[in-house]
């Protein structure tokens, strides 16, 4: 609302002397000071009150506040700036409190050290097709099943598996605090009763349903959950896989990271050997059946030839002879194919494969990875300032 110069003058007089609203003597003195009569000043104050330009609350003079949203549905940056300027002490104190909270957290937070390994799939693991891939098409043409592709292994899934994490939790690790070795349950003191546990207190009053798990199982479960937060896996487009381990002890972090690399390497190698052995056994079984069928078809053809000499052939006998000969040829072809596959499978079973390349092994960290104190303090300062803005607006508008 646009004011005339005279109205702005009266409003400024009221701001500087709020007591003139209810005190006639003071009003007369101030009016004389500004070259006005007491009646004129009183009438102007009444007019401003009616128009809502002056409000009296708790002994303070309040102006009619400008809207935060303009007529064009846009945020009025000038009004927010004025509020922040007016509430600068509150904003400063609020930001300072948040900064001190962030600093306190960064000083008392658990310190973690980081170790990293990098893995790269190699050989057959990075390719499609199975151990017997070259012969699958030919085998299928004879109606043979079961020669499926060898399984592919997703390394990140292996690292994230509960099986690996349970092994890590229960394995004995030598650390600075436990030179003789301890598992992660003891290292994190999960086996010791907590001083005060609200959840444990609440569970005492809740029905258990007759189910109660073993203490070691609960501790292992809690340790796996905690370990899950400390291991991260990243897979690049090129296929490179990076594994990062965070631990309170730098040597423990590197030992766990290297253990993960060896575990993945041995796991895939063992599973691949099992697969090649399974394929060899299957092919051997198929080969024996094909051999038996070939021998039976050859015996049938031999008996037919004894009973039906060529000189006595009729068209129907000749057709039967051709069918028996065709059956023998098919069975021999199947047997030869499976015999070739069997020899390949035996070679694959005995062959040593490089399935995982460990490009970088883990080493004990020389400096802490977390908490990043400088970043935490800066984010706390910035976050405190951002949070102070809506609070300042609320406190200012609450007076209206």
Buried (B, 14 or more C-beta within 10 A) or exposed (E): EEEEEEBEBBBEBBEEBBEBBEEEEBBBEBBEEEEBEBEEBBEBBEEBBEEEBBBEEEEEBBBEBEEEEEEEEEEEEEBBEBBBEEBEEBBEEBBEEBBBBBBEBBEEEEEBBBBBBBBBBBEBBEEEEBBBBEBBEBBEEEEBEEBEEBEBBEBBEBBBBEEBBBEBBBBEBBBEEBEEEBBBBBBBEBBEEEEEEEEEEEEEEEEEEEEEEEEEEBBBBBBBEBBEEBBBBEEEEEEBBBBBBBBBBBBBBBBBBBBBBEBBBEBBBEBBBEBBEBBBEBBBEBBEEBBEBBEEBBEEBEEBEEEBEEEEEEEEBEEBBEEBBEBBEBBBBBBEBBBBBBEBBBEBBEEEBEBBBBEBBBBEBEEBBBBEBEEBBEBBBBBBBEBBBEEBBEEBEEEE
